[in-house]
Amino acid sequence: MKRMIVLLSITALALVSGCSRGQTNNVTPASTGTVDQAFLVGRWSRSGDCSEVMEFRADGTVKAVDGSTDTTYSLSGNRITFIMGGAVPEAETITRTGDDMVTFSGSGRMTRCH
């Protein structure tokens, strides 16, 4: 009986792996890697509470949770630089860690709010 179960399991694995060869499907895996501006533009939350968001805008400004807009950002590869009200620029590494998630090297994760 064990031999039959093992044989059926191997056959099932072979069939599943063979079915996906040479075919495309509509399932998009979670993306990872470099973040570009088109991906970053939008509303993001650190806590998952979409009533408290930061909004990255296409013009390079950031609307903070408190509504202020005196922060700008720029992207260069996997580096994002924030300039807050004329202060010294702060650079962090930013990585796309999912279809709707980014991770900052110095300040944690953010999730896109739709």
Secondary structure as the mmCIF struct_conf table of DSSP 4:
data_model
#
loop_
_struct_conf.conf_type_id
_struct_conf.id
_struct_conf.beg_label_comp_id
_struct_conf.beg_label_asym_id
_struct_conf.beg_label_seq_id
_struct_conf.end_label_comp_id
_struct_conf.end_label_asym_id
_struct_conf.end_label_seq_id
HELX_RH_AL_P HELX_RH_AL_P1 LYS A 2 CYS A 19
TURN_TY1_P TURN_TY1_P1 SER A 20 GLY A 22
BEND BEND1 ASN A 26 ASN A 26
HELX_LH_PP_P HELX_LH_PP_P1 VAL A 27 SER A 31
STRN STRN1 GLY A 33 GLY A 33
HELX_RH_AL_P HELX_RH_AL_P2 GLN A 37 LEU A 40
STRN STRN2 GLY A 42 SER A 45
BEND BEND2 ARG A 46 GLY A 48
TURN_TY1_P TURN_TY1_P2 CYS A 50 SER A 51
BEND BEND3 GLU A 52 GLU A 52
STRN STRN3 MET A 54 PHE A 56
TURN_TY1_P TURN_TY1_P3 ALA A 58 ASP A 59
BEND BEND4 GLY A 60 GLY A 60
STRN STRN4 THR A 61 LYS A 63
TURN_TY1_P TURN_TY1_P4 VAL A 65 ASP A 66
BEND BEND5 GLY A 67 GLY A 67
STRN STRN5 THR A 71 SER A 76
TURN_TY1_P TURN_TY1_P5 GLY A 77 ASN A 78
STRN STRN6 ARG A 79 MET A 84
TURN_TY1_P TURN_TY1_P6 GLY A 85 GLY A 86
STRN STRN7 GLU A 90 GLY A 98
TURN_TY1_P TURN_TY1_P7 ASP A 99 ASP A 100
STRN STRN8 MET A 101 PHE A 104
TURN_TY1_P TURN_TY1_P8 SER A 105 SER A 107
STRN STRN9 GLY A 108 CYS A 113
#
